[in-house]
């Protein structure tokens, strides 16, 4: 692309389905089936529709033929689409708009965010995608991961986790990446993965095949985070989204004790008095405190113009590890 663009990769795509199918088959909870059928998933499909609609609008505004008609090289891709045609592959290999268009429509960019006080970019960047490949990868991930979670826990809790995780990913990305723009929903998607992990931990006692389910989910998360060390992938958004979703899972996704749910079917005085176990309350309290402190500190640092790399000199390796085959962009340092 004409300017260095950092996408929030969709590496979750091919593995999100595995995580859900595996956990649904190996992790048994007494009321899991009734909860899964109680909620009808509509919010996640609406998120998918909204992301696709935004991409279409962005391509319409981008109008590749209009700003490339005087150039002799680098013709638009799929020119039969007219104003919806893609930028030349040398500028955007993901079949999408130009960096200038993304930046104008709300991509995450440090200078505009901090110096020009455009804090709304922390939200708008979640709904933008660098190209159709980027969009498809993220939307497939969202369908595989999000629909089952919404069926089990309802649209309110999953919607809150998705949006706050995306916001958390944008904040952490802004603290460490200054001279590139960043777009994509994968920070929010990693938040859903983080919530899956914390849900398994906080509801540990009610699952069967615990170790196998935990190991599978940890491998899936590790592989997807490892993909983020490739160049031009915003792994800070992935990490920020994952940490936000992980803590939010302890707050929003604890399941009641089975005895408490069955209290109407047992004699009086025998039922469980507490809806949740002591460790669930403890994890809830610690997570709330960490979320409040974490978001507050990060936002204060961000809008004071501080560079996260000044406080963590090795953190840039979390987003890109230089090898003999590629070099990391110095803008991330």
C-alpha positions, 0 to 999 in steps of 0.5 A: 500500500502507498503507506505502511499499513499494519493489519490485524491478522485473521490467523484465528480463522482456520483454528477457531472452528477447531476450538469450538468443535473440540470444546463442544464435544469434549467439555460437558456441562450439565446445562450446556445444551439447554443454554446453547439452544436458549439463545438465538445468535443474532448479534454476531451475524449482525457484526458480520453484516456491518463489517461487510457493509463498511468494507463496501462503503470504503471501496466505493469511497476509495474509487481506485479508477478515479485517483489512478487514471493518470498513471501508466503503471499499477492499474486497478485490480478487477477493473470491471468492478468500476469504482469498487475495483481494488488498488494495485497489488504492489500497493495492497496485496490484500485486494482492498483500498489505499492506506490514504482512504483507510486513514481518512475513514478512521484507521488507527494512526497515532498522530491523529489520535493523540496530537489531533485528539481523534479518540474515536479512531480507537473504535472505528479502526475495529470496523475497517479492513485492509482488504477482502482477504483480511475481511474474509479471514476475520469474519470466518473467525468471528462466525466460528468463535462468536456464534457458539459463545453467543448461543451459550451466554447471550448477545449482551455479554458477548457483545460487551466482550467483543467491543471492549476487547477491540477497544483494548487492542486498539489502545495497546496498539497505539501505545507501541505503534506510532508511524503505521496505521492499523485496522481490523477486527482481530483484536476483538476476535482475540478477546473472544478467544481470551474469554473462552480460556477464562470461562474454562478456568472459572468454570473448571469444576463443571467440565469433563475432559478439562486438561484436553480442552485446556491444552487444545485451547492454549495451543490454538491461542499460542499458534495465532499469537505466533502468527502475529510476529510476522511483519505488517501484522499488528500483534499488539492489537491481538495481545491487548484484545486477548488480555481484555477478553481474558479478564472480561471472561472472569467477570461476565462468563462465570456459570452458577453451581449446578446445585444452585440451579437445581435448588427447586428440586431438592428439599429445603435446607439442602440446596446450595446457598451461594450461586457461585463458588468462592474462586469465581467471586475472587477471580471476578473481583481481581479481574474488575480491578485489573481492567479498571487499572489497566485501561486507566493507566494505558489511556493516560499514557496514550493521551500524554503521548508516551511511547510504550517502547520507552518503558519496555525495550523488548516488547517490540519483539512481541509484534515482529521478530527479525529473521534472515528472510525479513526485517522488522519495520523500525517504526514499530520500535 
